[in-house]
């Protein structure tokens, strides 16, 4: 399985709730896609979904969007 090139943040940098949520969504989407997801499209989807689901678990949102029961 190919490893995803999901962006990381350098040590010591603060990340916003939005960044943390989107990163968790992207990681779960990559897992579901077995490493074959388009990073730009996935990041765009994460940004859009965050506005509607910020209070929810990003992994659950990713599974629902993927079509997998949460």
MOSULCOR-V980305 format. One line per field, one symbol per residue. ss: DSSP state (h for helix, s for strand, l for the rest). phi: phi as a letter, one per 20 degrees, with the letter a starting at -180 (. if undefined). burial: + if it has 24 or more other ideal C-beta (glycine too) atoms within 12 Angstrom, else -. Layout:
BEGIN
ss = ???
phi = ???
burial = ???
END
This chain:
BEGIN
ss = llllllllllllllllhhhhhhhhhhhhhhhhllllllhhhhhhhhhhhhhhhllllhhhhhhhhhllll
phi = .fefefgcdfgneedfggffffffffgfffffelnddefffffffffffgfecgeeffffffffffoegf
burial = ---+----------------++++++++++-++---+----++-++--++--+----++-++--+-----
END
